[in-house]
């Protein structure tokens, strides 16, 4: 029984270590990513940096440049100075009316979260 628990503990520790390892993305400079090639043609993005009290904020204004409603999903990722993802990003969705703007706001979850990245997909 002790052996089973020890193996389970080691497996969980290994998995936890994998999820907190540095990423292979340019976390310092890549603040916005569109994962769907079709959206790249139909979506214009304007980023706005800001500060609310002592927290960093990144807002993305997503402009639907088509004449049809556009459904998009997005998540906000925050990285520390070592490139390790420090939050558990929740995927949300929105519909943007034709030739209208959708807003995504990324507010710093804690002081160790330095670099935000907004990921948008279909």
NUPATOR-442038 format. One line per 10 residues: number of its first residue (from 1); for each residue x, y, z of N, C-alpha, C, CB. Coordinates in nm, 2 decimals. Each point is the difference from the previous one (the first is absolute). Glycine has a CB too. Layout:
NUM	X:Y:Z:X:Y:Z:X:Y:Z:X:Y:Z ~ ...
//
This chain:
1	0.08:-0.12:0.00:-0.08:0.12:0.00:0.09:0.13:0.00:-0.18:-0.13:0.12 ~ 0.28:0.13:-0.04:0.09:0.11:0.01:0.07:0.02:-0.14:0.04:-0.04:0.25 ~ -0.01:-0.07:-0.31:0.07:0.01:-0.13:-0.09:0.06:-0.10:0.13:-0.20:0.05 ~ -0.26:0.17:-0.05:-0.10:0.06:-0.09:-0.01:0.15:0.02:-0.13:-0.22:-0.01 ~ 0.12:0.26:0.13:-0.01:0.14:0.03:0.13:0.08:-0.04:-0.16:-0.06:0.19 ~ 0.27:-0.01:-0.17:0.13:0.06:-0.03:0.01:0.02:-0.16:0.11:-0.10:0.20 ~ -0.15:0.00:-0.27:0.00:0.01:-0.15:-0.10:0.11:-0.04:0.06:-0.24:-0.02 ~ -0.18:0.24:0.08:-0.10:0.10:-0.04:0.06:0.15:0.03:-0.19:-0.17:0.05 ~ 0.25:0.18:0.07:0.06:0.13:0.03:0.11:0.04:-0.10:-0.05:-0.04:0.24 ~ 0.14:-0.05:-0.28:0.10:0.03:-0.10:-0.06:0.04:-0.13:0.16:-0.16:0.12
11	-0.26:0.09:-0.16:-0.07:0.03:-0.13:-0.06:0.14:0.00:-0.04:-0.25:-0.03 ~ -0.03:0.28:0.14:-0.06:0.13:0.01:0.11:0.11:0.01:-0.20:-0.10:0.12 ~ 0.31:0.08:-0.05:0.11:0.09:0.00:0.06:0.03:-0.13:0.05:-0.07:0.23 ~ -0.04:-0.04:-0.31:0.06:0.01:-0.13:-0.10:0.08:-0.09:0.12:-0.22:0.02 ~ -0.25:0.19:-0.02:-0.09:0.08:-0.08:-0.01:0.14:0.04:-0.13:-0.20:-0.02 ~ 0.14:0.23:0.15:0.00:0.14:0.05:0.12:0.07:-0.05:-0.13:-0.06:0.20 ~ 0.25:0.00:-0.20:0.12:0.06:-0.06:-0.01:0.02:-0.14:0.13:-0.11:0.17 ~ -0.20:0.03:-0.25:-0.01:0.02:-0.14:-0.08:0.12:-0.03:0.02:-0.24:-0.04 ~ -0.13:0.26:0.12:-0.09:0.12:-0.03:0.06:0.13:0.03:-0.19:-0.15:0.04 ~ 0.30:0.15:0.05:0.06:0.13:0.04:0.13:0.02:-0.07:-0.12:-0.02:0.22
21	0.15:-0.05:-0.32:0.13:0.02:-0.07:-0.01:0.12:-0.09:0.06:-0.25:0.02 ~ 0.05:0.31:-0.06:0.00:0.12:-0.09:-0.06:-0.04:-0.13:0.20:0.10:0.12 ~ -0.27:-0.01:-0.18:-0.06:-0.02:-0.13:0.09:0.03:-0.11:-0.22:0.06:0.09 ~ 0.19:-0.10:-0.21:0.08:0.02:-0.12:-0.05:0.12:-0.08:0.06:-0.24:-0.01 ~ -0.14:0.32:0.06:-0.05:0.12:-0.07:0.07:0.12:0.04:-0.22:-0.10:-0.01 ~ 0.21:0.20:-0.06:0.06:0.13:0.03:-0.09:0.08:0.10:0.12:0.01:-0.23 ~ -0.12:-0.06:0.35:-0.09:0.06:0.10:0.02:0.14:0.03:-0.01:-0.22:0.10 ~ 0.13:0.28:-0.13:0.03:0.14:0.03:-0.06:0.09:-0.10:0.21:-0.07:0.12 ~ -0.21:0.02:-0.25:-0.04:0.09:-0.11:-0.13:-0.04:-0.07:0.23:0.04:-0.03 ~ -0.27:-0.17:0.04:-0.12:-0.04:-0.07:-0.12:0.01:0.09:0.14:-0.16:-0.14
31	-0.21:0.28:0.13:-0.11:0.03:0.09:-0.13:-0.04:-0.06:0.14:0.18:0.09 ~ -0.15:-0.21:-0.21:-0.12:-0.04:-0.06:0.02:-0.11:-0.11:-0.10:0.23:0.05 ~ 0.01:-0.33:-0.05:0.01:-0.11:-0.10:-0.13:-0.03:-0.05:0.20:-0.09:0.12 ~ -0.21:0.07:-0.25:-0.13:-0.05:-0.07:0.04:-0.14:-0.05:-0.09:0.24:-0.07 ~ 0.01:-0.34:0.12:0.04:-0.14:-0.03:-0.07:-0.05:-0.13:0.03:-0.04:0.24 ~ -0.13:0.11:-0.29:-0.07:-0.04:-0.12:0.04:0.09:-0.12:-0.19:-0.09:0.14 ~ 0.24:0.03:-0.25:0.04:0.08:-0.11:-0.11:0.09:-0.06:0.17:-0.18:-0.05 ~ -0.30:0.12:0.05:-0.11:0.08:-0.06:-0.03:0.13:0.09:-0.10:-0.22:-0.09 ~ 0.12:0.20:0.22:-0.02:0.12:0.08:0.10:0.11:-0.02:-0.10:-0.15:0.17 ~ 0.22:0.11:-0.21:0.10:0.10:-0.03:-0.04:0.10:-0.11:0.17:-0.17:0.07
41	-0.25:0.12:-0.17:-0.04:0.08:-0.11:-0.12:0.09:0.04:0.08:-0.17:-0.16 ~ -0.16:0.12:0.26:-0.13:0.07:0.03:0.00:0.08:0.13:-0.11:-0.18:-0.13 ~ 0.22:0.18:0.20:0.01:0.06:0.13:0.11:0.10:0.01:-0.10:-0.21:0.10 ~ 0.07:0.33:-0.07:0.11:0.10:0.03:0.02:0.01:0.15:-0.06:0.13:-0.22 ~ 0.18:-0.12:0.26:0.03:0.01:0.15:0.07:0.12:0.03:0.01:-0.25:0.01 ~ -0.05:0.32:0.10:0.07:0.12:0.05:0.02:-0.03:0.15:-0.10:0.16:-0.17 ~ 0.22:-0.16:0.21:0.04:-0.02:0.14:0.01:0.13:0.08:0.11:-0.22:-0.07 ~ -0.15:0.22:0.19:0.01:0.12:0.08:0.06:-0.04:0.14:-0.20:0.11:-0.12 ~ 0.31:-0.06:0.15:0.06:-0.03:0.13:-0.05:0.10:0.10:0.21:-0.09:-0.11 ~ -0.21:0.05:0.24:-0.05:0.09:0.10:0.04:-0.04:0.14:-0.19:0.06:-0.15
51	0.14:0.01:0.25:0.03:-0.03:0.14:-0.13:0.03:0.07:0.25:0.05:-0.02 ~ -0.29:-0.14:0.11:-0.11:0.03:0.09:0.05:-0.02:0.14:-0.18:-0.07:-0.16 ~ 0.19:0.18:0.24:0.07:0.00:0.13:0.14:-0.05:-0.02:-0.22:-0.04:0.12 ~ 0.25:-0.07:-0.06:0.14:-0.06:-0.01:0.01:-0.12:-0.09:0.04:0.08:0.23 ~ -0.15:-0.10:-0.31:0.00:-0.12:-0.09:0.01:0.04:-0.14:-0.14:-0.12:0.16 ~ 0.22:0.03:-0.24:0.01:0.02:-0.14:-0.13:-0.04:-0.07:0.25:-0.04:0.01 ~ -0.29:0.10:-0.12:-0.12:-0.03:-0.07:0.04:0.00:-0.15:-0.15:0.09:0.18 ~ 0.10:-0.19:-0.26:0.01:0.00:-0.14:-0.14:-0.02:-0.06:0.24:-0.09:0.01 ~ -0.28:0.18:-0.09:-0.13:-0.01:-0.07:0.02:-0.02:-0.15:-0.11:0.15:0.18 ~ 0.03:-0.24:-0.23:0.00:-0.02:-0.15:-0.13:0.04:-0.05:0.16:-0.19:0.02
61	-0.16:0.28:-0.12:-0.12:0.04:-0.07:0.00:-0.09:-0.13:0.00:0.24:0.10 ~ -0.10:-0.33:-0.11:-0.01:-0.09:-0.11:-0.11:0.06:-0.09:0.07:-0.20:0.14 ~ -0.03:0.23:-0.26:-0.09:0.07:-0.10:-0.03:-0.10:-0.11:0.10:0.22:0.05 ~ -0.23:-0.25:-0.06:-0.06:-0.09:-0.10:0.00:0.08:-0.13:-0.14:-0.14:0.17 ~ 0.22:0.11:-0.27:0.00:0.08:-0.12:-0.09:-0.06:-0.11:0.23:0.06:0.06 ~ -0.31:-0.16:-0.02:-0.09:-0.06:-0.10:-0.14:0.06:0.01:0.14:-0.21:0.01 ~ -0.23:0.16:-0.09:-0.14:0.04:0.00:-0.09:-0.11:0.07:0.03:0.14:-0.21 ~ 0.03:-0.23:0.28:-0.07:-0.11:0.07:0.05:0.00:0.15:-0.03:-0.13:-0.22 ~ -0.06:0.08:0.31:0.04:-0.02:0.13:0.12:-0.10:0.01:-0.24:0.06:0.08 ~ 0.33:-0.04:0.02:0.11:-0.08:0.01:0.01:-0.06:0.14:0.12:0.13:-0.17
71	-0.12:-0.26:0.18:0.02:-0.07:0.13:0.15:-0.03:0.03:-0.24:-0.10:-0.02 ~ 0.29:0.15:0.13:0.14:-0.03:0.04:0.01:-0.05:0.14:0.07:0.18:-0.16 ~ 0.03:-0.26:0.19:0.03:-0.04:0.13:0.13:0.06:0.04:-0.13:-0.22:-0.02 ~ 0.16:0.25:0.14:0.12:0.06:0.05:0.04:-0.05:0.14:-0.05:0.20:-0.15 ~ 0.18:-0.19:0.18:0.05:-0.02:0.13:0.11:0.10:0.03:-0.07:-0.25:-0.01 ~ 0.09:0.28:0.13:0.11:0.09:0.04:0.10:-0.07:0.08:-0.16:0.19:0.00 ~ 0.28:-0.20:-0.05:0.11:-0.06:0.07:0.10:0.10:0.06:-0.02:-0.20:-0.16 ~ 0.07:0.17:0.28:0.09:0.09:0.07:0.13:-0.08:0.03:-0.19:0.14:0.10 ~ 0.30:-0.09:-0.13:0.13:-0.06:0.02:0.09:0.07:0.10:-0.01:-0.09:-0.24 ~ 0.09:0.02:0.31:0.09:0.07:0.09:0.13:0.04:-0.07:-0.09:-0.12:0.20
81	0.19:0.17:-0.13:0.12:0.04:-0.07:0.08:-0.11:-0.06:0.01:0.19:0.16 ~ -0.03:-0.32:-0.12:0.06:-0.11:-0.05:-0.07:-0.07:-0.12:0.10:-0.03:0.23 ~ -0.22:0.09:-0.26:-0.08:-0.06:-0.11:-0.09:-0.11:0.04:0.18:0.06:-0.15 ~ -0.20:-0.07:0.28:-0.09:-0.11:0.05:-0.14:0.06:0.02:0.19:-0.11:0.12 ~ -0.29:0.03:-0.18:-0.14:0.04:0.01:-0.04:0.00:0.15:-0.05:-0.09:-0.23 ~ 0.00:0.20:0.28:-0.03:0.01:0.14:-0.15:0.00:0.03:0.21:0.13:0.03 ~ -0.29:-0.13:-0.13:-0.15:-0.01:0.02:-0.06:-0.12:-0.07:-0.01:0.25:0.03 ~ -0.11:-0.28:0.00:-0.07:-0.11:-0.06:-0.10:0.07:-0.09:0.03:-0.17:0.19 ~ 0.00:0.19:-0.32:-0.08:0.09:-0.09:-0.13:-0.07:-0.03:0.20:0.10:-0.09 ~ -0.31:-0.03:0.11:-0.14:-0.05:-0.04:-0.03:0.05:-0.14:-0.07:0.00:0.25
91	0.02:-0.10:-0.33:-0.04:0.04:-0.13:-0.14:0.06:0.00:0.15:-0.18:-0.10 ~ -0.17:0.29:0.04:-0.13:0.07:0.00:-0.03:0.02:-0.15:0.03:0.12:0.22 ~ -0.16:-0.09:-0.25:-0.04:0.03:-0.13:-0.08:0.13:-0.01:0.01:-0.25:-0.05 ~ -0.01:0.30:-0.08:-0.08:0.12:-0.02:-0.04:0.00:-0.15:0.11:0.13:0.19 ~ -0.22:-0.06:-0.22:-0.04:0.02:-0.14:0.02:0.15:-0.02:-0.16:-0.20:-0.01 ~ 0.23:0.24:-0.10:0.02:0.14:-0.04:-0.09:0.03:-0.12:0.24:-0.01:0.09 ~ -0.32:0.11:-0.08:-0.09:0.04:-0.11:0.08:0.05:-0.12:-0.18:0.06:0.17 ~ 0.12:-0.06:-0.29:0.07:0.04:-0.12:0.05:0.14:0.02:-0.14:-0.15:-0.14 ~ 0.27:0.17:0.10:0.07:0.13:0.01:-0.02:0.07:0.13:-0.04:0.03:-0.24 ~ 0.06:-0.11:0.35:-0.01:0.04:0.13:0.12:-0.04:0.08:-0.25:-0.01:-0.01
101	0.26:0.05:0.14:0.11:-0.03:0.08:-0.04:-0.09:0.12:0.11:0.22:-0.06 ~ -0.02:-0.32:0.09:-0.01:-0.08:0.12:0.12:0.03:0.09:-0.13:-0.19:-0.12 ~ 0.11:0.19:0.25:0.10:0.04:0.09:0.05:-0.12:0.08:-0.09:0.23:0.01 ~ 0.22:-0.25:0.01:0.06:-0.10:0.09:0.09:0.08:0.09:-0.02:-0.19:-0.17 ~ 0.00:0.17:0.30:0.08:0.07:0.10:0.08:-0.10:0.08:-0.16:0.19:0.01 ~ 0.29:-0.17:0.00:0.09:-0.09:0.08:0.05:0.08:0.11:0.06:-0.14:-0.20 ~ -0.10:0.10:0.32:0.05:0.07:0.12:0.09:-0.09:0.08:-0.21:0.14:0.01 ~ 0.32:-0.09:0.03:0.11:-0.08:0.07:-0.06:-0.07:0.12:0.17:0.17:-0.07 ~ -0.16:-0.31:0.07:-0.06:-0.07:0.11:0.08:0.01:0.13:-0.09:-0.16:-0.17 ~ 0.22:0.17:0.16:0.08:0.02:0.12:0.14:0.07:-0.04:-0.11:-0.21:0.11
111	0.18:0.26:-0.02:0.13:0.07:-0.03:0.10:-0.08:-0.08:-0.04:0.13:0.20 ~ 0.04:-0.26:-0.19:0.10:-0.08:-0.07:-0.03:-0.01:-0.15:0.05:-0.13:0.21 ~ -0.18:0.16:-0.24:-0.04:-0.01:-0.14:0.04:0.13:-0.07:-0.20:-0.15:0.06 ~ 0.30:0.15:-0.15:0.05:0.12:-0.06:-0.04:0.01:-0.14:0.19:-0.02:0.15 ~ -0.19:-0.09:-0.23:-0.02:0.01:-0.14:-0.14:-0.06:-0.04:0.25:-0.01:-0.04 ~ -0.34:0.09:-0.01:-0.13:-0.06:-0.04:0.00:-0.04:-0.15:-0.11:0.14:0.17 ~ 0.03:-0.23:-0.20:-0.02:-0.04:-0.14:-0.15:-0.04:-0.02:0.25:-0.08:-0.02 ~ -0.31:0.14:-0.08:-0.14:-0.04:-0.03:0.00:-0.09:-0.12:-0.08:0.23:0.09 ~ 0.02:-0.34:-0.08:-0.01:-0.10:-0.11:-0.15:-0.01:-0.05:0.20:-0.13:0.10 ~ -0.21:0.16:-0.23:-0.14:0.00:-0.06:-0.01:-0.11:-0.10:-0.02:0.25:0.04
121	-0.09:-0.32:-0.04:-0.02:-0.11:-0.10:-0.15:0.00:-0.05:0.18:-0.13:0.11 ~ -0.21:0.03:-0.18:-0.14:-0.01:-0.05:-0.10:-0.03:0.10:0.09:-0.07:-0.22
//
